[in-house]
């Protein structure tokens, strides 16, 4: 697994590029059906991409958003999150789509 770092260019400036991940997991989502992705051993960071809006919940089951005021809602379109090895990421979408998660240490 690659480390998530900000690269420096030859002139010493920081770059916004990150190294290519060695570990990418994904899910093919049917509309309104949650899928679970487990954070692999050694991973600390997860970078998300999807072909449609999706919701994520960590160590629980994601749901397409409903009125929630108790802290148990699902997050819409996360980008990068710090997680621990063995955590689970539940993902769901209101439509059929693909979700990928690139992991870094």
Secondary structure, 3 states (H helix, E strand, C coil): CCCCCCCECCCCCECCCCCCCCEEEEEEECCCCCEEEECCCCCCEEEEEECCCCEEEECCCCCCCCCCCCCCCCEECCCEEECCCCCEEEEECCCCEEEEEEEEC
